[in-house]
Amino acid sequence: MTGDLGLTIAVPRGALMGGTLDLLDRLGVDTSEVRANDRKLLFEDVGIVTMRPSDVPTYVEAGAADVGVVGKDVLMEQAGRDVYELLDLGFGGCQMVLASKDGPDPAAEALRRLGIMRVATKYPRIAARYLEDTGRQAEIVEVKGSVELAPLTGLVDAIVDLTATGTTLRENGLVVREEIVSSTARLIANPVSHKLKAREIDAVLEALRAR
């Protein structure tokens, strides 16, 4: 399956999709069908396959896609994936933060009182590593839905989550206590494709660096 670039491209749905399609447009890929059909997942004529952001490294590692676009946060959470990170694409900027309810910090109070804090997150590896590196004991509670709900119901003392503007946190009465890491969109490649399709991938990198 090849498209205008001679590559199969894993495109993340959600927040990074628009920026990724804009990027592909500038590279000469016709993304009009992708934009017009938000239910279809596979676009063989242009070599695009769309998926959940967290699945992009899986497909690229397995060779089902030659290259893909994914947030640095996903790469950090899936640090064991055998993919090459080729380029910081510079869009989709956001912050991984530690946040808790407004007012006196309940996470700090839990640490003082119990020596341990409960933290909800969709990013258990990033959260555990950060808290361990900063010398704190934490019980990590992995959630799949709206992580902001967890401290509001008393399930946890704090959350580790990704935010672009902080609006959702503020609307739910949460405040950022610490910034953990910045995340932007990255171009990744399958190691075998990086060798076998070096000319095509190098052409993409050259075009992206020249923009």
Residue pairs with C-beta under 8 A, 6 or more apart in sequence:
1 8
1 44
1 47
2 8
2 47
3 9
3 29
3 43
3 45
3 46
3 47
3 48
4 27
4 28
4 29
4 30
4 46
4 47
5 27
5 28
5 29
5 47
5 200
5 203
5 204
6 47
6 197
6 200
7 47
7 66
7 67
7 193
7 197
7 200
7 201
7 204
8 47
8 48
8 49
8 64
8 65
8 66
8 67
9 24
9 29
9 47
9 48
9 49
9 65
9 66
9 67
9 68
9 69
10 49
10 50
10 51
10 55
10 56
10 59
10 60
10 64
10 65
10 67
10 68
10 69
10 70
11 17
11 20
11 21
11 24
11 34
11 48
11 49
11 50
11 51
11 68
11 69
12 20
12 50
12 51
12 52
12 53
12 56
12 68
12 69
12 70
12 71
13 50
13 51
13 52
13 53
14 52
14 53
15 53
15 92
15 94
15 164
16 53
16 69
16 70
16 71
16 91
16 92
16 185
17 50
19 89
19 91
19 92
19 185
20 69
20 185
21 31
21 34
21 35
23 69
23 89
23 91
23 208
24 31
24 48
25 31
26 207
26 211
27 204
27 207
27 208
29 46
29 47
29 48
30 46
31 46
31 48
33 40
33 43
33 45
33 46
34 40
34 43
34 46
34 48
34 50
40 50
41 49
41 50
41 51
42 48
42 49
42 50
43 49
43 50
49 59
49 64
49 65
51 59
53 70
53 71
53 74
54 74
54 77
54 78
56 65
56 68
56 69
56 70
56 74
56 188
57 68
57 70
57 74
57 75
57 78
57 81
57 83
57 188
58 81
59 65
59 68
60 66
60 67
60 68
60 81
60 83
60 188
60 189
60 190
61 81
61 82
61 83
61 190
62 190
63 190
63 192
63 193
65 190
66 189
66 190
66 193
66 197
66 200
66 201
67 86
67 187
67 188
67 189
67 190
67 193
67 201
67 204
68 83
68 187
68 188
68 189
69 89
69 185
69 186
69 187
69 188
70 185
70 186
70 188
71 92
71 94
71 162
71 183
71 184
71 185
71 186
72 88
72 181
72 182
72 183
72 184
72 185
72 186
73 94
73 96
73 123
73 126
73 162
73 181
73 183
75 81
75 83
75 85
75 186
75 188
76 123
76 125
76 126
76 181
76 183
77 123
77 124
77 125
77 126
79 125
82 191
83 188
83 189
83 190
83 191
84 188
84 189
84 190
84 191
84 194
85 186
85 187
85 188
86 186
86 187
86 188
86 189
86 201
86 205
87 186
87 187
87 205
87 208
87 209
88 184
88 185
88 186
89 184
89 185
89 186
89 187
89 208
90 184
90 185
91 184
91 185
92 183
92 184
92 185
93 164
93 182
93 183
93 184
94 162
94 163
94 164
94 182
94 183
94 184
95 162
95 163
95 164
95 176
95 179
95 180
95 181
95 182
95 183
96 123
96 126
96 160
96 161
96 162
96 179
96 180
96 181
96 182
96 183
97 160
97 161
97 162
97 163
97 169
97 176
97 177
97 178
97 179
97 180
98 107
98 119
98 130
98 158
98 159
98 160
98 176
98 177
98 178
98 180
99 151
99 158
99 159
99 160
99 161
99 163
99 169
99 174
99 175
99 176
99 177
100 106
100 107
100 151
100 157
100 158
100 159
100 174
100 175
100 177
101 151
101 152
101 173
101 174
101 175
102 173
102 174
102 175
105 177
106 151
106 157
106 158
107 117
107 119
107 157
107 158
107 177
109 157
110 116
110 117
110 118
110 157
111 117
111 136
111 137
115 137
116 137
116 138
116 139
117 131
117 136
117 137
117 138
117 139
117 157
117 158
118 138
118 139
118 141
118 155
118 156
118 157
118 158
119 127
119 131
119 138
119 139
119 140
119 141
119 156
119 157
119 158
119 159
119 160
120 140
120 141
120 142
120 143
120 147
120 150
120 151
120 155
120 156
120 158
120 159
120 160
121 127
121 140
121 141
121 142
121 143
121 147
121 159
121 160
121 161
122 142
122 143
122 144
122 147
122 161
123 160
123 161
123 162
124 140
124 142
126 160
126 180
126 181
127 138
127 140
127 160
128 138
128 140
130 160
130 180
130 181
131 137
131 138
132 138
141 150
141 155
141 156
143 150
147 159
147 161
148 159
148 161
148 168
148 169
148 172
148 174
149 155
149 172
150 156
150 159
151 157
151 158
151 159
151 174
152 172
152 173
158 177
159 174
160 180
161 169
162 183
163 169
163 176
166 176
169 175
169 176
187 204
187 205
187 208
189 201
193 201
194 201
